[in-house]
């Protein structure tokens, strides 16, 4: 929530934006846990500029919300319900466009089934606590919730005939940059977009004279990813904490020979620091001990010494899937009697994720099955192929996000850092179900027509 420092010094009722757990535990719990804090001081401590370390495309949603707040609510107090209006309106617009597409993309029977199989689950997903609660915060994940669905919509536009036209590609490019620049860990998204663009072109039938464009996608995607990464300017403090988490709550913690890895780094005395949080008193001592040795060079040394630790990292991250929500944000203010409740339609998707969706090794089995099914269907004509392509791109993005999250901060706050992987998994599942329904309905309709003709 430090990103809010661009226009707010902290929530109303607190002396500052930061509360120390060791100074006032009750204030710390109220500030960071249990409840949604809707009112923030609008005092512009950073002026009108975005601090470099907090650059994000999320501000494309927040600044219009702040302007609405000043026009409709107050010039001194931010109301997050007003600030989040642009993001919510963008999601409503996406959902309206989705329903319109579902009604036009298939036969009446197929369209009715798609509305139930795709439209209803998407509505539950977009209002699920695990996702919608981020709109009540200044976390960058809220940008992913808005921009990823619109990215998929742009990708479907590219997959139509004559999709090599510049307008469709520009829409896809802007959507990819919006996702990739939301968080440093999502800078890989232009690479996902390039893969999606190749799939879309194959569906649309790119003319032979234009196939050379595919050769440009790889270097262009890498350059755009580098630019997205460069767009973010983390402070030395952030880089230090990320490096500590990456090593001591990630790579070294999962190493088969942590003592040997620490010897290679010249830190044999840091064995007690493995798995320790830097926020605890003991962790602060560890941080001071190892800080001179932190950095990308140490990360590379550990990986080169034991490459299999990356696979262990992916497997460990898979165990944290299907838990993308945070207890530090909520839907209602603390004085609302419903604040401690989690019931109603908005909780249905949340409950399904936790109880039914795969994690751990079963996640990889599910991903392999999903990749096989979507690969078999994405070149089909009509909505079956378009939904299959959307599912395939989302499934490809999941391991990218899991690896990026692990190399970012190890297993620290893994559930939060896997926000995009969770969102892509859910969207892929819905798209696959929709694709299967179109295939099944088409088979039944074809059978009935043949029987009627006889």
C-alpha positions as CSV (number, residue, x, y, z in Angstrom):
1,X,0.0,0.0,0.0
2,X,3.1,2.2,-0.1
3,X,2.0,3.1,-3.7
4,X,-0.7,5.3,-2.2
5,X,2.1,7.7,-1.1
6,X,1.7,9.4,-4.5
7,X,-1.5,11.0,-3.2
8,X,-2.0,10.0,0.4
9,X,0.1,9.8,3.6
10,X,-2.1,7.1,5.1
11,X,-5.6,6.1,6.2
12,X,-7.8,8.4,8.2
13,X,-7.5,7.6,11.9
14,X,-3.8,6.7,11.9
15,X,-1.0,9.1,12.5
16,X,1.0,7.9,9.5
17,X,0.9,5.3,6.8
18,X,3.1,2.8,8.7
19,X,2.3,1.2,12.0
20,X,5.0,-0.8,13.9
21,X,3.7,-4.1,15.2
22,X,6.2,-3.9,18.1
23,X,4.9,-0.5,19.2
24,X,1.2,-0.9,19.0
25,X,-0.1,-4.4,18.2
26,X,-3.8,-3.4,18.2
27,X,-3.2,-0.5,15.8
28,X,-1.1,-2.7,13.7
29,X,-3.9,-5.3,13.4
30,X,-6.4,-2.6,12.6
31,X,-4.1,-1.0,10.0
32,X,-3.0,-4.1,8.1
33,X,-5.4,-6.9,9.0
34,X,-9.1,-7.8,9.4
35,X,-10.8,-4.8,7.8
36,X,-11.1,-2.6,4.7
37,X,-10.0,1.0,5.4
38,X,-12.1,3.1,3.0
39,X,-11.0,6.6,3.9
40,X,-7.5,8.0,3.3
41,X,-6.0,11.4,3.6
42,X,-5.8,13.2,0.2
43,X,-2.7,15.4,1.0
44,X,-0.5,14.6,-2.0
45,X,2.8,13.9,0.0
46,X,4.6,13.1,-3.3
47,X,3.2,16.0,-5.3
48,X,1.6,15.1,-8.6
49,X,4.3,12.7,-9.7
50,X,4.4,9.0,-9.1
51,X,7.4,7.9,-7.0
52,X,9.8,6.0,-9.3
53,X,9.7,2.9,-7.1
54,X,5.9,2.7,-7.4
55,X,5.5,3.2,-11.1
56,X,2.7,1.0,-12.3
57,X,-0.1,0.9,-14.9
58,X,-2.4,0.6,-11.9
59,X,-2.2,4.4,-11.7
60,X,-4.1,4.6,-15.1
61,X,-7.0,3.3,-13.0
62,X,-6.3,5.1,-9.8
63,X,-5.7,8.7,-11.0
64,X,-9.1,8.9,-12.8
65,X,-10.6,7.6,-9.6
66,X,-8.9,10.2,-7.5
67,X,-10.2,12.9,-9.9
68,X,-13.7,11.5,-9.5
69,X,-13.2,11.5,-5.8
70,X,-12.3,15.2,-5.9
71,X,-15.3,16.1,-8.1
72,X,-17.9,14.0,-6.4
73,X,-16.8,13.2,-2.9
74,X,-14.0,15.3,-1.2
75,X,-10.8,17.2,-2.0
76,X,-9.4,16.3,1.4
77,X,-10.4,12.6,1.9
78,X,-10.0,9.7,-0.5
79,X,-12.9,7.2,-0.5
80,X,-11.7,3.9,-2.0
81,X,-15.2,3.1,-3.1
82,X,-15.0,6.1,-5.4
83,X,-11.3,5.6,-6.4
84,X,-12.1,2.1,-7.5
85,X,-15.0,3.2,-9.8
86,X,-12.9,3.3,-13.0
87,X,-11.6,-0.2,-12.4
88,X,-15.1,-1.5,-11.6
89,X,-16.6,0.2,-14.6
90,X,-13.9,-1.3,-16.8
91,X,-14.8,-4.8,-15.5
92,X,-18.5,-4.1,-16.0
93,X,-17.7,-3.0,-19.6
94,X,-15.7,-6.2,-20.2
95,X,-18.5,-8.4,-18.8
96,X,-21.1,-6.6,-21.0
97,X,-18.8,-7.2,-24.0
98,X,-18.4,-10.8,-23.1
99,X,-22.2,-11.4,-22.9
100,X,-22.6,-9.6,-26.2
101,X,-20.0,-11.9,-27.8
102,X,-21.5,-15.0,-26.3
103,X,-24.9,-14.2,-27.8
104,X,-23.4,-13.5,-31.3
105,X,-20.7,-16.1,-31.4
106,X,-22.8,-19.3,-31.7
107,X,-26.2,-20.8,-32.4
108,X,-29.1,-20.0,-30.0
109,X,-28.6,-23.3,-28.1
110,X,-24.8,-22.9,-27.9
111,X,-25.2,-19.3,-26.9
112,X,-27.6,-20.1,-24.1
113,X,-25.2,-22.8,-22.8
114,X,-22.2,-20.4,-23.1
115,X,-24.0,-17.8,-21.1
116,X,-24.5,-20.3,-18.2
117,X,-21.1,-22.1,-18.6
118,X,-19.0,-19.0,-19.3
119,X,-21.0,-15.9,-18.4
120,X,-22.1,-17.0,-14.9
121,X,-18.7,-18.3,-13.7
122,X,-17.0,-15.1,-15.0
123,X,-19.5,-13.1,-13.0
124,X,-18.7,-15.2,-9.9
125,X,-14.9,-14.9,-10.5
126,X,-14.9,-11.1,-10.9
127,X,-16.9,-10.7,-7.7
128,X,-15.0,-13.3,-5.7
129,X,-13.4,-12.1,-2.5
130,X,-10.0,-13.3,-3.6
131,X,-10.0,-11.0,-6.5
132,X,-12.5,-8.2,-5.9
133,X,-11.0,-7.3,-2.5
134,X,-7.9,-6.0,-4.3
135,X,-10.0,-3.2,-5.7
136,X,-10.4,-2.0,-2.1
137,X,-6.7,-1.4,-1.8
138,X,-3.6,0.2,-3.4
139,X,-2.1,-3.2,-4.4
140,X,-1.0,-3.4,-8.0
141,X,-2.8,-6.7,-8.4
142,X,-6.0,-4.8,-9.1
143,X,-4.6,-3.7,-12.4
144,X,-4.1,-7.4,-13.4
145,X,-7.8,-8.1,-12.6
146,X,-8.8,-5.4,-15.1
147,X,-6.2,-5.6,-17.8
148,X,-5.8,-9.4,-18.2
149,X,-9.5,-9.9,-19.3
150,X,-9.2,-7.0,-21.7
151,X,-5.9,-8.5,-23.0
152,X,-7.8,-11.7,-23.8
153,X,-10.5,-9.7,-25.6
154,X,-7.9,-8.0,-27.7
155,X,-6.3,-11.4,-28.5
156,X,-9.7,-12.7,-29.7
157,X,-9.8,-9.6,-32.0
158,X,-6.4,-10.5,-33.5
159,X,-7.7,-14.1,-34.1
160,X,-10.4,-12.9,-36.5
161,X,-9.8,-12.8,-40.3
162,X,-7.6,-10.0,-41.5
163,X,-6.2,-9.8,-38.0
164,X,-2.8,-8.8,-39.2
165,X,-4.1,-5.2,-39.6
166,X,-2.3,-2.6,-37.5
167,X,-5.3,-1.6,-35.4
168,X,-5.8,-5.1,-33.9
169,X,-2.1,-5.4,-33.2
170,X,-2.0,-2.0,-31.5
171,X,-4.9,-3.0,-29.2
172,X,-3.0,-6.2,-28.2
173,X,0.2,-4.3,-27.7
174,X,-1.4,-1.7,-25.4
175,X,-3.1,-4.5,-23.4
176,X,0.1,-6.5,-23.1
177,X,2.0,-3.4,-21.9
178,X,-0.7,-2.5,-19.4
179,X,-0.3,-6.0,-17.8
180,X,3.5,-6.1,-18.1
181,X,3.9,-2.7,-16.5
182,X,1.6,-3.2,-13.6
183,X,4.2,-5.1,-11.5
184,X,7.9,-5.8,-12.1
185,X,7.2,-9.5,-11.7
186,X,4.8,-9.4,-14.6
187,X,7.3,-7.9,-17.0
188,X,7.3,-11.3,-18.9
189,X,3.8,-10.6,-20.2
190,X,4.8,-9.3,-23.6
191,X,6.4,-12.7,-24.2
192,X,3.1,-14.4,-23.4
193,X,1.4,-11.9,-25.7
194,X,3.9,-12.8,-28.5
195,X,3.0,-16.5,-28.1
196,X,-0.7,-15.6,-28.1
197,X,-0.2,-13.5,-31.2
198,X,1.4,-16.5,-33.1
199,X,-1.6,-18.7,-32.1
200,X,-4.1,-16.0,-33.2
201,X,-2.4,-15.6,-36.5
202,X,-2.4,-19.3,-37.1
203,X,-6.1,-19.3,-36.4
204,X,-6.7,-16.4,-38.7
205,X,-4.5,-17.7,-41.5
206,X,-1.7,-15.2,-41.9
207,X,-1.0,-14.6,-45.6
208,X,2.3,-16.1,-46.8
209,X,3.6,-12.7,-47.6
210,X,3.1,-11.6,-44.0
211,X,4.6,-14.7,-42.2
212,X,7.9,-12.9,-41.7
213,X,6.1,-10.9,-39.0
214,X,6.3,-13.9,-36.7
215,X,10.1,-13.7,-36.8
216,X,10.0,-10.2,-35.3
217,X,7.8,-11.2,-32.4
218,X,10.6,-12.8,-30.3
219,X,13.0,-9.8,-30.3
220,X,10.1,-7.3,-30.0
221,X,8.7,-9.2,-27.0
222,X,12.0,-9.4,-25.2
223,X,12.6,-5.7,-25.8
224,X,9.2,-4.8,-24.5
225,X,9.7,-7.1,-21.4
226,X,13.0,-5.3,-20.7
227,X,11.2,-1.9,-21.0
228,X,8.5,-3.1,-18.6
229,X,11.1,-4.1,-16.1
230,X,13.0,-0.9,-16.6
231,X,9.8,1.1,-16.1
232,X,9.8,0.0,-12.4
233,X,12.5,1.6,-10.2
234,X,12.7,-0.3,-6.9
235,X,14.6,1.3,-4.1
236,X,17.8,-0.3,-2.6
237,X,15.7,-1.3,0.4
238,X,13.2,-3.1,-1.8
239,X,16.0,-4.8,-3.8
240,X,17.6,-5.9,-0.6
241,X,14.4,-7.4,0.9
242,X,13.6,-9.2,-2.3
243,X,17.1,-10.7,-2.5
244,X,16.9,-11.8,1.1
245,X,13.5,-13.5,0.5
246,X,14.7,-15.0,-2.8
247,X,17.7,-16.7,-1.1
248,X,16.7,-17.5,2.4
249,X,13.0,-18.1,1.9
250,X,13.4,-19.6,-1.6
251,X,16.5,-20.9,-3.2
252,X,18.6,-21.9,-0.2
253,X,15.6,-23.0,1.8
254,X,14.7,-25.5,-0.9
255,X,18.3,-26.5,-1.6
256,X,19.4,-30.1,-1.1
257,X,22.6,-28.8,0.4
258,X,22.0,-25.4,2.0
259,X,25.2,-25.5,4.0
260,X,27.2,-26.0,0.8
261,X,25.3,-23.1,-0.9
262,X,26.1,-20.8,2.1
263,X,29.7,-21.8,1.9
264,X,29.8,-20.8,-1.7
265,X,28.4,-17.5,-0.8
266,X,30.9,-17.0,2.0
267,X,28.1,-17.1,4.6
268,X,28.5,-20.3,6.6
269,X,27.4,-18.5,9.8
270,X,24.0,-17.6,8.2
271,X,22.6,-21.2,8.4
272,X,20.3,-20.0,11.2
273,X,18.8,-17.4,8.8
274,X,17.3,-20.0,6.4
275,X,13.5,-19.6,6.4
276,X,13.6,-16.7,8.8
277,X,11.5,-13.6,8.1
278,X,13.5,-10.4,8.0
279,X,10.7,-8.6,9.8
280,X,11.3,-10.4,13.1
281,X,13.9,-9.3,15.6
282,X,16.0,-12.4,14.8
283,X,15.4,-11.7,11.1
284,X,16.7,-8.2,11.4
285,X,20.0,-9.6,12.8
286,X,20.2,-12.0,9.9
287,X,19.5,-9.2,7.4
288,X,22.4,-7.2,8.8
289,X,24.7,-10.2,8.7
290,X,24.0,-11.2,5.0
291,X,23.2,-7.8,3.4
292,X,26.6,-7.3,1.9
293,X,26.3,-10.6,0.0
294,X,22.8,-10.1,-1.3
295,X,22.2,-9.4,-5.0
296,X,21.7,-11.0,-8.4
297,X,25.2,-12.5,-8.4
298,X,24.4,-14.5,-5.3
299,X,21.2,-15.7,-6.9
300,X,22.9,-16.8,-10.0
301,X,25.6,-18.6,-8.0
302,X,23.0,-20.6,-6.2
303,X,21.1,-21.5,-9.3
304,X,24.2,-22.5,-11.3
305,X,25.4,-24.6,-8.4
306,X,22.0,-26.4,-8.2
307,X,19.7,-25.9,-11.2
308,X,17.1,-28.4,-9.9
309,X,16.2,-25.9,-7.1
310,X,14.1,-24.0,-9.7
311,X,12.0,-27.1,-10.3
312,X,11.6,-27.5,-6.5
313,X,10.6,-23.8,-6.4
314,X,7.9,-24.4,-9.0
315,X,6.6,-27.4,-7.1
316,X,6.6,-25.4,-3.9
317,X,4.8,-22.5,-5.5
318,X,2.2,-25.0,-6.9
319,X,1.3,-25.8,-3.3
320,X,0.4,-22.2,-2.7
321,X,-2.0,-22.0,-5.6
322,X,-5.8,-21.4,-5.2
323,X,-5.2,-19.0,-2.3
324,X,-4.8,-15.6,-3.9
325,X,-6.8,-13.6,-1.2
326,X,-5.3,-11.6,1.6
327,X,-6.5,-11.2,5.2
328,X,-5.0,-7.7,5.1
329,X,-7.8,-6.4,2.9
330,X,-11.5,-6.8,2.9
331,X,-14.8,-5.7,1.5
332,X,-16.4,-3.8,4.3
333,X,-15.3,-1.2,6.9
334,X,-14.5,-2.5,10.4
335,X,-17.7,-1.0,12.0
336,X,-19.9,-2.8,9.4
337,X,-21.6,-5.8,11.2
338,X,-21.0,-7.9,8.1
339,X,-17.3,-7.2,8.0
340,X,-16.3,-10.6,9.5
341,X,-18.7,-12.6,7.3
342,X,-17.9,-14.3,4.0
343,X,-21.2,-15.5,2.5
344,X,-23.5,-15.1,-0.4
345,X,-22.8,-15.5,-4.2
346,X,-19.5,-13.7,-4.0
347,X,-18.1,-16.5,-1.8
348,X,-19.0,-19.3,-4.2
349,X,-15.9,-19.1,-6.4
350,X,-13.7,-18.5,-3.4
351,X,-15.0,-21.7,-1.8
352,X,-14.6,-23.7,-5.0
353,X,-11.0,-22.7,-5.4
354,X,-10.0,-23.7,-1.9
355,X,-11.9,-27.0,-1.8
356,X,-12.0,-28.3,-5.4
357,X,-9.3,-26.7,-7.5
358,X,-5.9,-28.6,-7.8
359,X,-2.7,-27.5,-6.2
360,X,0.7,-29.2,-5.7
361,X,1.6,-32.0,-8.1
362,X,-2.1,-32.3,-9.2
363,X,-1.8,-28.7,-10.6
364,X,0.9,-29.8,-13.1
365,X,-1.3,-32.8,-14.1
366,X,-4.2,-30.5,-14.7
367,X,-2.0,-28.0,-16.6
368,X,-0.8,-30.8,-18.9
369,X,-4.3,-32.0,-19.6
370,X,-5.5,-28.4,-20.2
371,X,-2.7,-27.7,-22.6
372,X,-3.5,-30.9,-24.5
373,X,-7.2,-30.1,-24.7
374,X,-6.8,-26.4,-25.7
375,X,-4.1,-27.3,-28.2
376,X,-6.5,-29.7,-29.9
377,X,-9.3,-27.1,-30.1
378,X,-7.8,-23.7,-30.6
379,X,-7.6,-24.0,-34.4
380,X,-11.3,-24.9,-34.7
381,X,-13.6,-22.4,-36.3
382,X,-16.0,-20.2,-34.3
383,X,-16.2,-19.8,-30.5
384,X,-14.8,-23.3,-29.8
385,X,-11.5,-22.3,-31.3
386,X,-11.5,-18.8,-29.8
387,X,-12.2,-20.1,-26.3
388,X,-9.6,-22.8,-26.8
389,X,-7.0,-20.2,-27.7
390,X,-7.8,-18.0,-24.7
391,X,-7.4,-21.1,-22.5
392,X,-4.1,-22.1,-24.1
393,X,-2.6,-18.6,-23.6
394,X,-3.7,-18.5,-20.0
395,X,-2.3,-21.9,-19.3
396,X,1.0,-20.9,-20.9
397,X,1.2,-17.9,-18.6
398,X,0.8,-19.9,-15.4
399,X,4.3,-21.4,-15.2
400,X,5.8,-18.1,-16.3
401,X,4.1,-16.4,-13.4
402,X,5.0,-19.1,-10.9
403,X,8.7,-18.9,-11.9
404,X,8.7,-15.1,-11.9
405,X,7.1,-15.1,-8.4
406,X,9.6,-17.6,-7.0
407,X,12.6,-15.7,-8.5
408,X,11.1,-12.5,-7.1
409,X,10.7,-13.2,-3.4
410,X,10.9,-17.0,-3.0
411,X,8.0,-18.4,-1.0
412,X,7.4,-15.1,0.9
413,X,3.8,-14.0,0.4
414,X,3.5,-16.6,-2.3
415,X,-0.3,-16.6,-2.4
416,X,-0.3,-12.9,-3.1
417,X,2.5,-13.1,-5.7
418,X,0.6,-15.9,-7.5
419,X,-2.4,-13.6,-8.1
420,X,-2.0,-13.6,-11.9
421,X,-1.3,-17.4,-12.0
422,X,-4.6,-18.0,-10.1
423,X,-6.5,-15.6,-12.3
424,X,-5.2,-17.2,-15.5
425,X,-6.0,-20.7,-14.1
426,X,-9.6,-19.7,-13.4
427,X,-10.1,-18.0,-16.8
428,X,-8.5,-21.0,-18.6
429,X,-10.8,-23.4,-16.8
430,X,-13.9,-21.4,-17.7
431,X,-12.7,-21.1,-21.3
432,X,-12.1,-24.8,-21.6
433,X,-15.5,-25.6,-20.3
434,X,-17.1,-23.2,-22.8
435,X,-15.0,-24.7,-25.6
436,X,-16.1,-28.2,-24.6
437,X,-19.8,-27.1,-24.5
438,X,-19.6,-25.7,-28.0
439,X,-18.1,-28.9,-29.3
440,X,-20.7,-31.1,-27.5
441,X,-23.7,-28.9,-28.6
442,X,-22.4,-28.9,-32.2
443,X,-22.2,-32.7,-32.2
444,X,-25.7,-33.0,-30.8
445,X,-27.1,-30.5,-33.3
446,X,-25.4,-32.2,-36.2
447,X,-26.8,-35.6,-35.0
448,X,-30.3,-34.2,-34.8
449,X,-30.1,-32.6,-38.2
450,X,-28.9,-35.9,-39.7
451,X,-31.6,-37.8,-38.0
452,X,-34.2,-35.3,-39.2
453,X,-32.9,-35.5,-42.8
454,X,-33.4,-39.3,-42.7
